[in-house]
Amino acid sequence: MVRPIVTLITDLKKPCLLVEKNENIKGLIQDLKDTLEKTHGLGISANQIGIQKNISYIKVPKSVDQNTKKIEYGEYILINPKIVNKSNPVRVNNEGCISFPGIEVVTRRYAFVIVGFENEKRELQTGMFSNLESLVVQHEIDHTRGLTIFDRKWRAK
């Protein structure tokens, strides 16, 4: 089911609750996938559709087959994610958000992160993310912590 995107910053500033082991989140995962597909974004967190749970869905283009023009995606369900390691250099980005269409904010993000999380099958995973995937993962983890791109706004000195 496609859900409306939350755009009130006061709603997005609330940290999400952990997803418990016995919770049925299959419907929520499908709602995240359906909603992201409709918005053409790269990632979405449950609080962006009004559910205060620590879960995100990310779908980032990784490569394009030059013959068929088919896009290969990195696709991840991140349940209770936590950044366990990060690297320098920090990248400066123009970053947007589906909750604030048409707005970009200059942010700084790590170029590489290692994240511990549970996948859709509730298995513990460790993911290594770089470049665009790293930016999107950090962006969505921020959402689950009650942070937005405005909290990451960077000003050059």
N, C-alpha and C positions, 0 to 999 in steps of 0.2 A: 504494500500500500504506500502510495506517495503521500508524505506528510508535509504540512507547511513548515517552512524554515523559520526558526525563532530569530527575530531581528532586534529584540529589546535587549540592550546591553545589560540591564539589571538582571534579566533571566540567565544570560550567559556567564555572569560573574559568580554564579554559585558552583562550588566544586561538586563533582559527581560522586555518588556513592559507589563503593566497590560492588562488583557483580558477585554474588554468592554462588558457591558450587552447585546448589540445588535449584537455582533459578532457571526457568524456561525462557530462553532469550531467542529462540528460533524465529519467532515473529518479528522481534525487534531487529534482528540481523537482516531479515528480508526487507523491512521498512527502510533501513539505512541504505541498502543496495538500490531499492526502487527510487528512493528520493535522490540519491546521488546521481543516478542515471538521468533523471529528469532535469537536474540542475547543471549537468555537464561539468561539475567540479571534480577535484582530485581526491578529496577526502571529506568525511562528515563524522561528527560525533553525536552520540545520542542526545546530549543536551541541546543540540541545534534543532532537534525535532520535538523538544519539550519533555524528554525523558532524562532524568538526572542519574544516569547510570554510566559507569566508567567503561565505555565501549566505543570503538571507532572503526570505521571502514575506510580503507584507502585503495584507490585504483589509479595507478600512475603509469602512463605510457613508458615503455622501456626501449622498444625498438620497432622499426618498420621494415617489413619484408619489401625489398626494392622491386621485386617482380610482381607480387600480388597486392602490394600496398596495405596488407593486413597489419594491424598494430598489435604488438605483444604487450601485455600489461603485467605489472607487478600488482597483485591483488592480495590484500591482507585484512583479516578481522583481528583487531587488537583488543583483547579483554584485559582489563586492569593493567595496562602497560606502564612500564617504568624504565626510564633511561638509566642504564647501568654503566655506560662509558661514553665518552664523547671526545672528539679530537679537534684540534686546531688545524688548519686555519678556520676562522670564522668568516662566513660569507655574508656580504651585504646584498639584500634582495628587495625588489619591489614585490610585496606580498599582498594578495587579495584574500577575500573570504566570502563564501556563499551567503553568509549572514549579513554581509554589507556589500551588496552588488555595486560594482562600478567604483569602489574605493580601493586604492592601493596605499600601503604604508611601507616606508623603508624600514626594514628589520635586519637584524643580524642573527644568523643561525649557524650552528655547527655544520661543517661539510660532511661529517661522518658521525653516526651514533650507533650504539649497540643498545637494543631494547629487549627487556624481558617481558613476556606477555603470555596469555593463554590464547590459543587459536579457537576457531569455531567448534572444534571437537573437544574443547576444554583441556587440551594438552599444553603443558608448559613448553614454551619456545624461546629461543634467543634469536633475534633478527639483527643483521648488520645492514644498515641503510646508508647510502651515500647520495650526494648531489640532490636532485629533485625529490627523490624518495625521502631523504633525510629531512628536508625542509617540511614536507607534508606530514611526516610522522611527528616532528616536533610541534607543528601547528596544531595537530589534532590532540596530542597529549596536553598541550596548553589548554585547549577547550575543556578537557576533562578535569583540569585543575582550576577552572574558572578564570582563565586568562584569555585575552583576545589579542589581535594584532596591534591594537592601540597600546597594550601593556608592553609590547616588544618594540615600540617605535624607537628608532635610533637616530640620533642627531650627530653628524660629524662635528668634530671639535676644530 
